Amino acid sequence: MKGLRRLMLTLLLLFAGPVVLYQAFKNQDHPWYLPVLIVGGLLALGAIAMGFLGIRTLVRALFSGDKPSG
């Protein structure tokens, strides 16, 4: 369940990051351009990191179960 929750957060970040970046690039002459650009970049990097963490958690859960002896 933990891996699925991380992947759901990744899905949210995958949509939020590009939207915020698009808004930043659309309003380059606005005084809030740089802070919005930084937030968008962090959201995009967070989506990548959470994607890796979610997949790693799922793989570990699937393949690190108790091995049958014999």
Secondary structure, 3 states (H helix, E strand, C coil): CHHHHHHHHHHHHHHHHHHHHHHHHHCCCCCCHHHHHHHHHHHHHHHHHHHHHHHHHHHHHHHCCCCCCC
